[in-house]
Amino acid sequence: MRRFLSFRDFDWTLLGFVMMLSVISVLEIYSATKPTKFHDFYKQQIMWLLGGLVAMFILSVIDYHRIIDSIHWIYGFFLVSLVAVLVVGTKVLGARRWIKLPGGIHFQPSEWVKLVLILAITRYFVNLIGKRLTWPDIFKAMAMVGVPMLLVLKQPDLGTALTYSPVLLAGLFLGGIDWKKGAILVLAFLLLGTIAFSSGKILKPYQKARLTSFMNPDADPRGTGYQINQSKIAVGDGGVFGRGTLKGTQTQGDFLPIPYTDFIFAAFAEEHGFIGAVIVLLIYFLILMRLIQNAQTAADLSGTFLVMGVVAVLIFQIAVNVGMVIGLMPVTGIPLPLMSYGGSSVLFTFLALGMVMNVRMSRFVN
């Protein structure tokens, strides 16, 4: 049983890299929204970052084993929350993603579900260690992730639903799935994905358009291809050193859509150029390497699975968002971790980092 945790063993290096990106985020949100009615958004981002820091430190001292042991109750609560969103959620622009709480607070359970699934998949596969994965084992894990994914797709929120998939993939990989079963699953997913895309019963027409427009954005430059075209123009416009803060023609000229959320990397690249973009990607690389190091040195398998689940989600979000910005991936509305504006995304990231810190600090407990 653990006696105490000491913040002396906190991963301060990791936190330093995280804070670098957080500062860059606030500055870029300030720059991107300065000439708009959203010019105060950077202040809200600061408040969410501070709240995220507090939540991270609190979660870092709560025994992650206790949380994992109680995850079935937490999982059930969030399933009920996702159903409640569909029934009584606040509808904005045709989508129900939030539950309005007293005090004007909007609760978005779909973002929190990412962390819940990481913990649930961790418990599930750790209990199977030493046993060859069977098809029933795999199907149970798929159902565990698939049910909340379908509920989120119904909101509809394709981007957030897709972020659940790397949790399952990480669990299957670390759980020891053999290559034959893995190959069968890949083929099955491709087949089911094709059927789902063609049927029109799962994806909305605008979601289909988003998934295909990146391949030929010039086919509809003022419609489905507009966002990708403007993003690529912004990135190219930055050149090597960028146009400078508050000087982006695409960003400040209001051509680049939502430059403070989904396309914040494009806005940053326009203002700070290739050099600035490489520096941001390098910081992400250092964060991911630090996380993987903490996974490798975890005190037990639960810690390893948990941290690698966080790594899988972050890699997926970074790859999809940056790929979207440069026209290599479809526009799915997936935020860039630690940079995009948004309370739910910030809180998820810092809570996930709090769990990672907890795993790290547990190594040094007597």
N, C-alpha and C positions, 0 to 999 in steps of 0.2 A: 504494500500500500504506500502511496506517495505521501511524504511528510510535508514538503513545502517546495515552492517554485521561487526562483530568484530572477529578477529582471537583469541581473548581471549576465545571465545566460541567454538573454533575448538576442535575436539576430539583428543587431543594430545596423549592420552593413546592408542587409536586405531592406530594412526600413529606410535607410538613406537613399537607396535607388528609387524606392516607391515615392518618397517625398520629392525627389527631383522631378519625376513625371507629374506629380500632383501640382507642383509650382508651375510647370510648363502648361498644364491644363488650364489653370486659373488665368494665366497671362494670355493664352490663346483664346479662351472664351471671352475675356475682356476685349481683345482686339477684334474678334469676329462679330461681336454684338454691339460694339461702340456706336455705330451710326443707326442702330435699330431700336425698336421699342423693347427689346430684350436686354438692354444695356446693363441691367442690374443682375443678370444671371450669374456673373462671376462671384458676386457676394453670396448668393445661395450655394454655389459650388463650394465656397470656402466653409460655409456652415456644415454642409454635408461631409466634407473632408474631415473637419474637426469631430463631428459626430462619429464618423467612421473610425477615426483614431481611438476615440474613447471606447467604442464597441470592440475594437481589436484588442486593446489592452485588457478589457474585462474578460473576453473569451479566451485569451491566452493563458489565464490562470484557472480556468474551469477544466477539470480532468476530462479530456476528450473521450476516455473510455466510458465515463458515465453518460455522456451525450450519445455515444454509439449504442450503449445498452438500452437507451430510451427512444431510439430512433423510430421504432414502429409506431409509437404514439405521435411523434412529431410528423411522421409521414402521413398518418391518417388525418391529422389536423389540416395539413396543407392540401390534401386531396379534397376535403370538405370545403376548404377555402376556394379552391379552383372551381368547384361546382357552384359555390355561392357567387363567384364573379359572373358566371354565365346567367345566373338567375336575377341577382339584385345589383350587379356591378354598374358603375357609372359608364355610360356610353359616350365616347368621344370619337368623332370622325368615323362612325360606323363600327367601332370596335369596343368591346367591353374587356378592360384589362385591370381596372381598379375598383376597390371597394371603398366608398367614402366613409370615414370614421369621424367621430365627434372631434371638434376642434379644427375641422377643415383638412385633416390628414387623409391622404389617398394611399391605401395599402395595395401594393402590387405583389401578390403571392408568387407569381410566375418567376420572378427574379430570385426569390428566396428558395424556391424549389431546387435550383441548381445545387445549393449547398446541402439541402436535405438529401438529394439523390446521391451526392458524393458520400455522405455518411452512411446511407442505406446500402449502397453498393459495396462500400468498404466492409460493413458487417456481414453482408451476404457472402462475399467471396472469401473473406478470412475464415469463415466457418466451413468453407469447402476445401481449404488448403490440405494437401496430402491426398486428395481424392481426384481421380480423373473426371473432368467435366463431361457430363452426359447431356443429351439433348434436353431432357426435362430441366436440368439445372440452367441451361442456356435460355430456354423459353421463359422460365420464372424471372430471370434477370431482365429479359426483354420486356416482359409484362410490367415489371416494377418501374421501368423507365417509360415504357410505351403509353401507359394509362395517363399519367400527367401530361405527356407530350400531346396526346390526342385532345385532352381538355384545353390545352393552351392553343392548339391549332383552331379550336372552335371559337376562340375569342374574337377575331383571329389574330394570331401573333406568330407568324412563321419563324422569324428570327430567333426569338427566345426558345421556341420549341426545338429548333435545330441545335441549340447549345446544350441540350440534354444528351445528345448522341455521343459526344466524346467521353462522357462519364461511363456509359455502357462499354464503349470500345476499350477504355483503359482498364475497366474491371475484367473484361474477357481476356485481354492480353496478359495482365498480371496474374489472373486466375489460372493461366496455363492452357488456354484453348489450343488444340492441335491444329496444324495448318490445313488439314482436310476439312474440318468443320468450319474453319475460318473462311476458306475459299467458297464453300457452299453458302455460307451466310452472305458473303459479298455478292455472289450471283443472285441470291434470293432478294437482297435489298435492291439491287439494280432492276430486277424484274418487277418487284412490287412498286418501286419508285416510278417506273415507266407506266405501270397500270394506273397508279394513283394520279399521275400527271395527266393521263389521257382521259380518265373517267370524269373529271370535273366535280367530283363529290367531296374531295378533301381540300383542294386548293381553290381559292377564289381566282377569277379571271385576271385581276390585277397582280396577284401573286405569281401566276404563270408568266405574265408579261415581264415581271421583274427578273424571273429566273432565266429568261431567254434573251432579253434585250441586250445584255452585256456582250453577247456574241456578235451582234450587228446593231450597235446603237444608232448608226446613221439611217437605219430603215425607218425610224420614227424619232427624228432629232428633237422635235418639240413636245413629244409625248414620253413614251417609256424609255427612250434613249437620252433624254435631256440631262438627267442627273449624272450619268456616267460621263457624257461628253463634257459637261461643265467641270466635273471633277478632274478629268484628264487635262483639260486646258489649264486649270489652276495649278496642277502639279508641274506641268511643263513650263508654265509662266514663271515659276520660281527660279528656274535656272540653277546655277551652282550655289550662289550665296543668298538668293531670295530677294524679294522687293523691300523687305523690312516691315516691322510691326506697324499696323494700321495703314499699310500702303498696297495691299493686295487688290488688284483691279477686279478679279473675280469675286473675292470675298467681300470687300467693302462695297463693290458695285452691285451686290445683291444678285449676282448671277449663280453663284455656288449655293445649292440648296442646303438648308439647315447646317451651316458650317460649324456650329458649336456642338453638334451631336454626332450623327453618322459620318459626316464628312469633315470632321475636325482635323484629320491627318492631311487632307488635301489643302485646307486653309493654312495649316502650319507649314506645309511644303512650299506653298506659294510665297509665304512671308519670309521663310528662313532657308529655302532652297534645298538642294541635294545634301549639302553638309548638315543642315539642321535635321532633315529626315533621317539621315544615317545615324546621327547622334541619338535620336529617339529610339530607333530600332536597336541600337547597341545597348541602351539602357534596358530595353525589354529583354534582350538576350541575357544580360547579366542577372536580371531578376529571375528568369527561368532557370538559368544555371544554378543560381543560389537555392532555388526551390528544389531542384533535382538533387543537389548535394544534401539538403535536409531530409529528403526522402531516403537517400542511400544510407544515411547515418541514424535513421529513426530507431527508437528502442525496440520496436516490435513491428509485425506485419501490418497491424491496423494503422500505425503511423505512416508507413510507407504507402499503403493503398490510399489513405486520405490525402496525403500531399500530392501524389501523382494524379489523383482525381482533379485537384485544383490546377495542376500543371496542364492537364489535358484540356480543361475548359478555357484557360487563358490562351493557350497556343491556338486553339480553334478560333476564338474571338479575334485575336490579333491577326491571324492569317486571313480570315474571311474579310475583316474590315479593311485591312491594308490592300488586299487583293481587289476588293470592291472599288476602292478609291482609284486604283490604276487600271481598272477595266479588265482584270483577270478573273473576277468573281462576280456573281449576281448581286444586285442590291437587295439585301434581306433585312436591313434595319438592326443589325447587330452592332452594339456600341464598342468603341475601342477602350479597353480596360484602363482605368486611372486617368484617361484623358477626356472622354466624352462627357458632356454635361448630363446629369441625371442622378437623383438621390438613390433610387433602387440599385442601379449599377454600382455606384460608389460603395454603398453599404454592403452589397454582396461581396465585392472584392476585398474590403477590409475585414469582414467577418471571416472570409476564407483565409486571409493572411493571419488572422488571429488563431485559427485552428492550426495553421502551419507553425506559428510561433509556439503554440502549446506542445506540439509534437517535438519541436526542437528542445524546448526547456525541460521536457520530461526525461531527456537523456541524462541530465545532470542531477536528478533527484536521488537522494539516498534511499 
